[in-house]
Amino acid sequence: MAKQSPRFQCRECATLLSKWAGQCPDCKGWNSIDEIPAMPTAPGARSNWHGKGKSEVITLDRVPTSETPRFESQIDELDRVLGGGLVEGSVVLLGGDPGIGKSTILLQCLALISQQREALYVTGEESPQQVSLRAQRLKLPADNLKLLSTTCVEEIIAHASSLRPAVMVIDSIQTIFSDSLQSAPGSVSQVRESTALLVRFAKHSNIAIFLVGHVTKEGQLAGPRVLEHMVDTVLYFEGDSSTRYRVIRAVKNRFGAVNELGIFAMTDQGLKPVSNPSAIFLAQHDKPVPGSVVMVSREGTRPFLVEVQALVSESYGGHPRRISVGLESNRLAMLIAILQRHGSIPLYEQDVFINAVGGVRIAETGADLAIILAILSSYRDRPLNPRQLVFGEVGLSGEIRPVPNGEERLREASKHGFESAIIPRANMPKSAKYKDMELIPVGHLADTLDALQ
């Protein structure tokens, strides 16, 4: 049979081309032409694992609604992010910066699972000797873990079909290629086609698959955006490689809650789960210091305490700097404007720096009030009560708006022995549950400033 010529298609307008070009002739888009796999000509050209059979149209009430079968990954924090464990036939995409610990956490996971179930680790970037040395360094049980070193997706599927593991890791998807395409591994077309083959194989064989993904310099997963739509779960590994703590954040999960967090500590024996994250995000001071405020953040189903620090100093440049670490910079500029307008605090000649202790990233609006009070404390050089908790959203007119799950936040603070809390008036508990904690309700920024006098 004659070999088919490669085909190319524009990602923007779906125009088909016979050869690659830098610019699409129809939509004029640059670098939007990708190679697409040739369609099989013979009836039996497709593999038998694609799933054959007649389709049937049924009503929604006839669909079976049994609970999704799961099994534990043997790592508690990873199970929390996944929504309670691994789902059979699911595909999980894990991305993160180089050296953050992606291969380490997955090797730990598979080594523990292999003691009870069949597990396969496919390495495309490292040699088997490198993987074996890492397992020895981490003191992992490696007697039952199967290892495969290849980058051909058809070969991976053939080995997995015969081995039938319960879970499989592909490290990484950017090194995998398909024989049906002529482009180099890591290209958009290769990543998309290889992922599509692995997803179909996982659904047909009920094998849970982890895909390790590279990230760009902007922090996004490399490859086509459709890659995140094809998989069931997308996890991001966050944290500075120079620090001890790591965070796995779920940004998509078809089988659990999104924005769930898993917190780990990097040790000489790999990543260890942190069961009490509030203890690591609270800095210990010998005495009260200005600019330090404790808030309760909520990510997914877990509330935890975070210390927000602010530093306000006189600016000697033409434009004062507003720098935030772990918090949104645009929201910081908005909160400074609110504080100047409704609090009469002149910050137009002051540099303002904000930091969330522990390297955690806070994306919710419940940190607004804590940021404002931290800035005010540093500007006045007056420390706040270190056993006082603050949370609440601040509107543009200065009103203090309620945040979700207020009572759960108060319960977390009470468990750690906090004496008082400044909270939105709408978040006040209806019953007197927190007799050991003084609750200060506020409805406007002016009420908050009065409470600090």
URMO-V790509 format. One record per pair of residues at least 12 apart in sequence whose ideal C-beta (glycine too) atoms are under 10 Angstrom apart, sorted by the first residue. I is the first residue (numbers start at 1). GAP is how many residues later the second one is. Records with the same first field share a line. If there is no record, write none. Layout:
I->GAP ; GAP
//
This chain:
1->40 ; 41 ; 44
2->39
3->35
4->33 ; 34 ; 35 ; 36 ; 37 ; 176
5->13 ; 14 ; 33 ; 177
6->12 ; 13 ; 14 ; 29 ; 30 ; 31 ; 32 ; 174 ; 175 ; 176 ; 177 ; 183
7->12 ; 27 ; 28 ; 29 ; 30 ; 31 ; 32
8->12 ; 13 ; 16 ; 25 ; 26 ; 27 ; 28 ; 175 ; 181
9->15 ; 23 ; 24 ; 25 ; 26 ; 27 ; 180
10->13 ; 14 ; 15 ; 16 ; 17 ; 19 ; 22 ; 23 ; 24
11->13 ; 16 ; 18 ; 20 ; 21 ; 22 ; 23 ; 177 ; 178 ; 181 ; 213 ; 214 ; 215
12->12 ; 14 ; 15 ; 16 ; 17 ; 18 ; 20 ; 21
13->12 ; 13 ; 14 ; 15 ; 16 ; 19
14->12 ; 13
15->12 ; 14 ; 17 ; 18
16->20
17->16 ; 18 ; 19
19->14
20->13 ; 14 ; 15 ; 163
21->12
31->157
32->156
33->155 ; 156
34->147 ; 149 ; 153 ; 154 ; 155 ; 156 ; 157 ; 158 ; 159 ; 190
35->145 ; 146 ; 147 ; 148 ; 152 ; 153 ; 154 ; 155 ; 157 ; 158
36->144 ; 145 ; 147 ; 153 ; 156 ; 157
37->141 ; 142 ; 143 ; 144 ; 145 ; 152 ; 153 ; 155 ; 156 ; 159 ; 160
38->142 ; 143 ; 144
39->141
40->140
47->107 ; 110 ; 111 ; 114 ; 150 ; 153 ; 154 ; 157
48->113 ; 156
49->108 ; 109 ; 111 ; 112 ; 148 ; 151 ; 152 ; 154 ; 155 ; 156
50->147 ; 150 ; 151 ; 154
51->149 ; 150 ; 152 ; 153 ; 154
52->152
68->15 ; 16 ; 17 ; 19 ; 20 ; 21 ; 22 ; 186 ; 187 ; 188
69->16 ; 17 ; 18 ; 19 ; 20 ; 137
70->12 ; 13 ; 14 ; 15 ; 16 ; 17 ; 18 ; 20 ; 138 ; 185 ; 186
71->14 ; 15 ; 16 ; 17 ; 42 ; 45 ; 46 ; 95 ; 96 ; 137
72->12 ; 13 ; 14 ; 40 ; 41 ; 44
73->12 ; 13 ; 19 ; 32 ; 33 ; 35 ; 36 ; 37 ; 39 ; 40 ; 94 ; 135 ; 137
74->34 ; 35 ; 36 ; 37 ; 38 ; 39 ; 40 ; 41 ; 42
75->30 ; 31 ; 33 ; 34 ; 37 ; 38 ; 187 ; 189 ; 195 ; 196 ; 197 ; 198
76->186 ; 197 ; 198 ; 199
77->28 ; 169 ; 170 ; 171 ; 183 ; 184 ; 185 ; 186 ; 187 ; 194 ; 195 ; 196 ; 197 ; 198 ; 200
78->14 ; 16 ; 27 ; 28 ; 30 ; 31 ; 157 ; 170 ; 184 ; 186 ; 193 ; 195
79->30 ; 177 ; 183 ; 194
80->168 ; 170 ; 176 ; 177 ; 180 ; 181 ; 182 ; 183 ; 193 ; 220 ; 221 ; 222
81->13 ; 152 ; 154 ; 166 ; 167 ; 168 ; 169 ; 172 ; 175 ; 176 ; 178 ; 179 ; 180 ; 181 ; 182 ; 219
82->126 ; 150 ; 151 ; 153 ; 166 ; 168 ; 171 ; 173 ; 174 ; 178 ; 180
83->150 ; 167 ; 170 ; 171 ; 172 ; 173 ; 174 ; 175 ; 177 ; 217 ; 218
84->171 ; 172 ; 173
85->123 ; 170 ; 171
86->23 ; 27 ; 31 ; 80 ; 81 ; 122 ; 123 ; 124 ; 147 ; 169
87->119 ; 121 ; 145 ; 146 ; 166 ; 167 ; 168 ; 169
88->78 ; 79 ; 114 ; 115 ; 117 ; 118 ; 119 ; 120
89->110 ; 112 ; 113 ; 114 ; 115 ; 116 ; 117 ; 118 ; 119 ; 120 ; 143
90->77 ; 109 ; 112 ; 113 ; 116 ; 117 ; 118 ; 119 ; 120 ; 141 ; 142 ; 143 ; 163 ; 164 ; 165
91->77 ; 79 ; 104 ; 107 ; 108 ; 109 ; 110 ; 111 ; 112 ; 116 ; 117 ; 118 ; 119 ; 120 ; 139 ; 140 ; 141 ; 142 ; 143 ; 163
92->14 ; 75 ; 77 ; 110 ; 116 ; 117 ; 118 ; 119 ; 120 ; 139 ; 140 ; 141 ; 142 ; 143 ; 158 ; 160 ; 161 ; 163
93->77 ; 80 ; 102 ; 116 ; 117 ; 118 ; 119 ; 120 ; 128 ; 130 ; 134 ; 135 ; 137 ; 138 ; 139 ; 140 ; 141 ; 142 ; 143 ; 158 ; 159
94->12 ; 75 ; 77 ; 78 ; 79 ; 116 ; 117 ; 118 ; 119 ; 127 ; 137 ; 139 ; 140 ; 141 ; 142 ; 143 ; 154
95->77 ; 78 ; 116 ; 117 ; 118 ; 119 ; 120 ; 121 ; 124 ; 125 ; 126 ; 127 ; 128 ; 132 ; 133 ; 139 ; 140 ; 141 ; 142 ; 156
96->116 ; 117 ; 118 ; 119 ; 123 ; 125 ; 139 ; 140 ; 141 ; 142 ; 143 ; 145 ; 150 ; 151 ; 152 ; 153
97->117 ; 118 ; 120 ; 122 ; 139 ; 140 ; 141 ; 142 ; 143 ; 144
98->116 ; 117 ; 143
99->142 ; 143
100->115 ; 136 ; 137 ; 138 ; 139 ; 140 ; 141 ; 146 ; 147 ; 148 ; 166
101->136 ; 138 ; 140 ; 145 ; 147 ; 163 ; 165 ; 169 ; 170
102->67 ; 69 ; 70 ; 108 ; 110 ; 111 ; 112 ; 113 ; 133 ; 135 ; 144 ; 146
103->18 ; 20 ; 22 ; 23 ; 27 ; 28 ; 31 ; 66 ; 68 ; 69 ; 109
104->30 ; 33 ; 34 ; 36 ; 142 ; 160 ; 162 ; 166 ; 167
105->105 ; 130 ; 132 ; 141 ; 143 ; 157 ; 159 ; 161 ; 165 ; 166
106->15 ; 61 ; 63 ; 64 ; 65 ; 104 ; 105 ; 106
107->14 ; 16 ; 24 ; 27 ; 28 ; 31 ; 33 ; 35 ; 38 ; 40 ; 62 ; 64 ; 163
108->26 ; 27 ; 30 ; 32 ; 156 ; 161 ; 162 ; 163 ; 164
109->12 ; 31 ; 58 ; 60 ; 101 ; 162
110->25 ; 30 ; 32 ; 34 ; 35 ; 36 ; 37 ; 55 ; 56 ; 57 ; 58 ; 59 ; 100
111->24 ; 27 ; 28 ; 29 ; 30 ; 31 ; 32 ; 33 ; 34 ; 159
112->28 ; 29 ; 33
113->31 ; 32 ; 52 ; 53 ; 54 ; 95
114->26 ; 27 ; 28 ; 29 ; 30 ; 31 ; 32 ; 51 ; 52 ; 53
115->26 ; 28 ; 29 ; 30
116->28 ; 50
117->27 ; 48 ; 49 ; 50 ; 91
118->26 ; 27 ; 28 ; 45 ; 46 ; 47 ; 48 ; 49 ; 50 ; 89
119->25 ; 26 ; 27 ; 28 ; 44 ; 46 ; 47 ; 48 ; 49 ; 50 ; 89
120->25 ; 26 ; 27 ; 28 ; 36 ; 39 ; 40 ; 43 ; 44 ; 45 ; 46 ; 47 ; 48 ; 49 ; 50 ; 87 ; 89
121->14 ; 21 ; 24 ; 25 ; 26 ; 27 ; 28 ; 44 ; 46 ; 47 ; 48 ; 49 ; 50 ; 89
122->24 ; 25 ; 26 ; 27 ; 28 ; 29 ; 31 ; 33 ; 34 ; 37 ; 38 ; 46 ; 47 ; 48 ; 49 ; 50 ; 53 ; 54 ; 87 ; 88 ; 90
123->24 ; 25 ; 26 ; 27 ; 28 ; 46 ; 47 ; 48 ; 49 ; 52 ; 89
124->24 ; 25 ; 26 ; 27 ; 28 ; 29 ; 32 ; 46 ; 47 ; 48 ; 49 ; 50 ; 51 ; 52 ; 53 ; 61 ; 88
125->24 ; 26 ; 46 ; 47 ; 49 ; 50 ; 87 ; 89
126->23 ; 45 ; 46 ; 49
127->22
128->19 ; 20 ; 21
129->20
130->19
131->14 ; 16 ; 18 ; 40
132->13 ; 15
134->136
135->12 ; 135
137->131 ; 132 ; 133
138->129 ; 130 ; 131 ; 132 ; 133
139->129 ; 130 ; 131
140->129 ; 130
145->20
146->13 ; 14 ; 17 ; 19 ; 22
148->12 ; 15 ; 20 ; 21 ; 22
150->25 ; 26
151->19 ; 21 ; 23 ; 24 ; 25 ; 26 ; 34 ; 43
152->24 ; 25 ; 26 ; 27 ; 33 ; 42
153->17 ; 20 ; 23 ; 24 ; 25 ; 26 ; 27 ; 32 ; 37 ; 40 ; 41 ; 42 ; 43 ; 44 ; 45 ; 48
154->23 ; 24 ; 25 ; 26 ; 40 ; 43
155->21 ; 24
156->12 ; 14 ; 20 ; 38 ; 41 ; 42 ; 45 ; 53
157->40 ; 41 ; 43 ; 44 ; 45 ; 48
160->38 ; 41 ; 42 ; 45 ; 47 ; 49
161->40 ; 43 ; 44 ; 46
163->44
164->41 ; 42 ; 43
165->40 ; 42 ; 43 ; 44
166->40 ; 41 ; 42
167->40 ; 41 ; 42 ; 43
168->30 ; 33 ; 34 ; 37 ; 39 ; 40 ; 41 ; 42 ; 43
169->39 ; 40 ; 41 ; 42 ; 43
170->24 ; 25 ; 28 ; 39 ; 40 ; 41 ; 42 ; 43
171->39 ; 40 ; 41 ; 42
172->14 ; 19 ; 39 ; 40 ; 41 ; 42 ; 50
173->12 ; 13 ; 17 ; 18 ; 19 ; 21 ; 22 ; 25 ; 37 ; 38 ; 39 ; 40 ; 41 ; 48 ; 49 ; 50 ; 54 ; 58
174->12 ; 13 ; 16 ; 17 ; 20 ; 37 ; 38 ; 39 ; 40 ; 47 ; 48 ; 49
175->15 ; 16 ; 19 ; 37 ; 39
176->14 ; 15 ; 17 ; 18 ; 19 ; 21 ; 22 ; 35
177->12 ; 13 ; 14 ; 16 ; 17
178->12 ; 13 ; 14 ; 15 ; 16 ; 17 ; 18 ; 19
180->13 ; 14 ; 17
181->12 ; 13
186->28 ; 36 ; 37
187->36 ; 37
188->34 ; 35 ; 36 ; 37 ; 38 ; 39
189->35
190->33
191->20 ; 22 ; 23 ; 30 ; 31 ; 32 ; 33 ; 35 ; 36
192->31 ; 32 ; 34 ; 35 ; 38
194->17 ; 29 ; 33
195->14 ; 16 ; 18 ; 28 ; 29 ; 31 ; 32 ; 35 ; 36
196->30 ; 31 ; 34
198->13 ; 32 ; 33
199->12 ; 31 ; 32 ; 33
200->30
202->29 ; 30
203->29
208->24
209->22 ; 23
210->23 ; 25
211->16 ; 19 ; 20 ; 22 ; 23
212->25
213->14 ; 15 ; 18 ; 21 ; 22 ; 23
215->21 ; 22
219->17 ; 19
220->16
221->13 ; 15 ; 30
228->23 ; 24
229->23
231->21 ; 23
232->20 ; 21 ; 22 ; 23 ; 24
233->17 ; 18 ; 19 ; 20 ; 21 ; 22 ; 23 ; 25
234->15 ; 16 ; 17 ; 18 ; 19 ; 24
235->13 ; 14 ; 15 ; 16 ; 17 ; 18 ; 25 ; 27
236->12 ; 13 ; 14 ; 15 ; 16 ; 125
237->12 ; 25 ; 27 ; 34
238->23 ; 121 ; 122 ; 123
239->24 ; 25 ; 27 ; 119 ; 120 ; 121 ; 122
240->119
241->25
242->117
243->22 ; 23 ; 115 ; 116
244->20 ; 21 ; 22 ; 23 ; 36 ; 114 ; 115
245->18 ; 19 ; 20 ; 21 ; 26 ; 29 ; 32 ; 35 ; 36 ; 113 ; 114 ; 115
246->16 ; 17 ; 18 ; 19 ; 20 ; 25 ; 28 ; 113
247->14 ; 15 ; 16 ; 17 ; 27 ; 30 ; 52 ; 111 ; 112 ; 113 ; 114
248->12 ; 13 ; 14 ; 15 ; 16 ; 23
249->12 ; 13 ; 50 ; 51 ; 112 ; 114
250->12 ; 49 ; 50
253->47
256->44 ; 45
257->42 ; 43 ; 44 ; 45
258->41 ; 42
259->39 ; 40 ; 41 ; 42 ; 104 ; 105
260->39 ; 40 ; 41 ; 42
261->16 ; 36 ; 37 ; 38 ; 39 ; 40 ; 41 ; 43 ; 99 ; 100
262->12 ; 15 ; 37 ; 38 ; 40
263->12 ; 13 ; 14 ; 17 ; 18 ; 36 ; 39 ; 41 ; 95 ; 97
265->15
274->30
276->28 ; 29 ; 139 ; 140
277->20 ; 22 ; 25 ; 26 ; 27 ; 28 ; 29 ; 81 ; 83
278->16 ; 18 ; 19 ; 24 ; 25 ; 26 ; 27 ; 28 ; 29 ; 134 ; 135 ; 137 ; 138
279->25 ; 26 ; 79 ; 137
280->24 ; 25 ; 26 ; 77 ; 78 ; 79 ; 80
281->13 ; 14 ; 16 ; 23 ; 24 ; 25 ; 26 ; 27 ; 75 ; 76 ; 77 ; 78 ; 79 ; 81
282->12 ; 22 ; 23 ; 24 ; 25 ; 75 ; 76 ; 104 ; 134
283->24 ; 26 ; 74 ; 75
284->23 ; 102
285->22 ; 98 ; 101
287->96 ; 99
288->89 ; 94 ; 95 ; 96 ; 97 ; 98 ; 99
289->20 ; 88 ; 89 ; 94 ; 95 ; 97
290->19 ; 20 ; 21 ; 22 ; 84 ; 86 ; 87 ; 88 ; 89 ; 90 ; 91 ; 92 ; 93 ; 94
291->17 ; 18 ; 19 ; 20 ; 21 ; 62 ; 63 ; 64 ; 82 ; 83 ; 84 ; 85 ; 86 ; 87 ; 88 ; 89 ; 90 ; 91 ; 92 ; 93
292->15 ; 16 ; 17 ; 18 ; 65 ; 81 ; 82 ; 85 ; 86 ; 91 ; 92 ; 94
293->13 ; 14 ; 15 ; 16 ; 17 ; 74 ; 76 ; 77 ; 78 ; 79 ; 80 ; 81 ; 82 ; 83 ; 84 ; 85 ; 90 ; 91 ; 92 ; 93 ; 95 ; 96 ; 97 ; 98 ; 129
294->12 ; 13 ; 14 ; 63 ; 76 ; 80 ; 90 ; 91 ; 92 ; 93 ; 94 ; 95 ; 96 ; 97 ; 119 ; 122 ; 124 ; 127
295->12 ; 13 ; 61 ; 67 ; 69 ; 71 ; 72 ; 73 ; 74 ; 75 ; 76 ; 78 ; 79 ; 94 ; 95 ; 96 ; 97 ; 114 ; 118 ; 126 ; 127
296->70 ; 71 ; 74 ; 93 ; 94 ; 95 ; 107 ; 109 ; 110 ; 112 ; 113 ; 114 ; 115 ; 116 ; 117 ; 120 ; 122 ; 125 ; 127
297->59 ; 63 ; 64 ; 65 ; 66 ; 67 ; 69 ; 70 ; 73 ; 94 ; 106 ; 112 ; 115
298->64 ; 66 ; 68 ; 93 ; 105 ; 106 ; 107 ; 108 ; 110 ; 111 ; 114
299->61 ; 62 ; 63 ; 64 ; 65
301->104 ; 107
302->106 ; 110
303->63 ; 88 ; 102 ; 104 ; 105 ; 106 ; 107 ; 108 ; 109 ; 110 ; 112
304->54 ; 56 ; 105 ; 108 ; 112
305->52 ; 84 ; 104 ; 107 ; 108 ; 110 ; 111 ; 113
306->20 ; 50 ; 51 ; 52 ; 54 ; 56 ; 61 ; 64 ; 85
307->48 ; 49 ; 50 ; 51 ; 53 ; 63 ; 67 ; 79
308->16 ; 18 ; 19 ; 46 ; 47 ; 48 ; 49 ; 54 ; 59 ; 61 ; 62 ; 63 ; 64 ; 65 ; 66 ; 67 ; 82
309->16 ; 17 ; 44 ; 45 ; 46 ; 47 ; 48 ; 65 ; 68 ; 69
310->14 ; 22 ; 42 ; 43 ; 44 ; 45 ; 60 ; 61 ; 62 ; 63 ; 64 ; 65 ; 66 ; 67 ; 68 ; 69
311->12 ; 39 ; 40 ; 41 ; 42 ; 43 ; 44 ; 63 ; 64 ; 67 ; 68
312->24 ; 33 ; 35 ; 38 ; 39 ; 40 ; 41 ; 42 ; 62 ; 63 ; 64 ; 65 ; 66 ; 67 ; 68 ; 69
313->37 ; 38 ; 39 ; 40 ; 65 ; 66
314->35 ; 36 ; 37
315->32 ; 33 ; 34 ; 35 ; 36 ; 37
316->33 ; 35
317->34
319->32
320->16 ; 27 ; 28 ; 29 ; 30 ; 31 ; 32
321->29 ; 30 ; 31 ; 32
322->13 ; 14 ; 25 ; 28 ; 29 ; 30 ; 31 ; 32
323->28 ; 29 ; 30 ; 31 ; 32
324->28 ; 29 ; 30 ; 31 ; 32 ; 38 ; 47
325->28 ; 29 ; 30 ; 31 ; 32 ; 34 ; 36
326->28 ; 29 ; 30 ; 31 ; 32 ; 33 ; 34 ; 35 ; 36 ; 37 ; 41
327->27 ; 28 ; 29 ; 33 ; 34 ; 35 ; 36 ; 40 ; 41 ; 43 ; 44
328->26 ; 33 ; 34 ; 35 ; 36 ; 37 ; 39
329->25
331->23 ; 31 ; 32 ; 34 ; 36 ; 37 ; 40 ; 63
332->20 ; 21 ; 22 ; 36 ; 39 ; 43
333->19
334->34 ; 60 ; 62
335->17 ; 19 ; 32 ; 33 ; 34 ; 36 ; 37 ; 40 ; 59
336->12 ; 14 ; 16 ; 18 ; 35 ; 36 ; 39
337->59
338->30 ; 34 ; 56 ; 57 ; 58 ; 59 ; 60 ; 107
339->13 ; 32 ; 33 ; 34 ; 36 ; 37 ; 40 ; 55 ; 59 ; 106 ; 110
341->55 ; 56 ; 57 ; 104
342->30 ; 52 ; 53 ; 54 ; 55 ; 56 ; 57 ; 102 ; 103 ; 104 ; 106 ; 107
343->29 ; 32 ; 33 ; 55 ; 102 ; 103 ; 105 ; 106
344->102 ; 105
345->27 ; 30 ; 31 ; 34 ; 35 ; 104
346->33
347->28 ; 29 ; 32
350->25 ; 28 ; 29
352->19 ; 22 ; 23 ; 26 ; 27
353->22 ; 25
354->13 ; 16 ; 17 ; 20 ; 21 ; 24
355->19
356->14 ; 15
364->27 ; 29 ; 39 ; 40
365->26 ; 27 ; 28 ; 29 ; 30 ; 36 ; 38 ; 39
366->24 ; 25 ; 26 ; 27 ; 35 ; 36 ; 37 ; 38 ; 39 ; 40 ; 43 ; 57 ; 58 ; 61
367->23 ; 24 ; 25 ; 26 ; 27 ; 36
368->22 ; 23 ; 24 ; 25 ; 26 ; 27 ; 32 ; 33 ; 35 ; 77
369->21 ; 22 ; 23 ; 24 ; 25 ; 31 ; 32 ; 34 ; 53 ; 54 ; 55 ; 73 ; 76 ; 79
370->19 ; 20 ; 21 ; 22 ; 24 ; 52
371->19 ; 23
372->18 ; 20 ; 22 ; 28 ; 73 ; 76 ; 77
373->15 ; 17 ; 19 ; 49 ; 75 ; 76 ; 78 ; 79
374->16
376->69 ; 72 ; 73 ; 76
377->75
380->72
382->70
384->38 ; 68
385->33 ; 34 ; 35 ; 37 ; 67
386->32 ; 33
387->26 ; 29 ; 30 ; 31 ; 32 ; 33 ; 34 ; 50
388->25 ; 30 ; 31 ; 32 ; 33 ; 34 ; 49 ; 50 ; 52 ; 63 ; 64
389->20 ; 21 ; 23 ; 24 ; 25 ; 27 ; 29 ; 30 ; 31 ; 32 ; 33 ; 34 ; 48 ; 50 ; 51
390->23 ; 30 ; 31 ; 32 ; 33 ; 50 ; 52 ; 58
391->12 ; 15 ; 18 ; 19 ; 22 ; 30 ; 31 ; 32 ; 33 ; 36
392->14 ; 30 ; 31 ; 32 ; 33 ; 34 ; 35 ; 49 ; 50 ; 51 ; 53 ; 56
393->31
394->30 ; 50 ; 51 ; 54
395->49 ; 50
397->47 ; 48
398->45 ; 46 ; 47 ; 48 ; 49 ; 50
399->25 ; 26 ; 43 ; 44 ; 45 ; 46 ; 48
400->22 ; 23 ; 24 ; 25 ; 26 ; 27 ; 41 ; 42 ; 43 ; 44 ; 45 ; 47 ; 48
401->23 ; 24 ; 25 ; 26 ; 42
402->21 ; 22 ; 23 ; 24 ; 25 ; 26
403->20 ; 21 ; 23 ; 24
404->23
405->22
406->15 ; 17 ; 18 ; 20 ; 21 ; 22 ; 23
407->20 ; 21 ; 22 ; 23 ; 24 ; 26 ; 27
409->12 ; 14 ; 18
410->13 ; 17 ; 18 ; 19 ; 23 ; 24 ; 27 ; 29
411->18 ; 22 ; 23
413->21 ; 24
414->19 ; 20 ; 21 ; 22 ; 23
417->19 ; 20
418->16 ; 18 ; 19 ; 20
419->17 ; 18 ; 19
420->17 ; 18 ; 19 ; 20 ; 31
421->13 ; 16 ; 17 ; 18 ; 19 ; 20
422->16 ; 17 ; 18 ; 19 ; 20 ; 25 ; 26 ; 29 ; 30
423->16 ; 17 ; 18 ; 19
424->17 ; 18 ; 19 ; 24
425->15 ; 16 ; 17 ; 18 ; 19 ; 22
426->15 ; 17
427->12 ; 14
428->12 ; 13
440->12
//
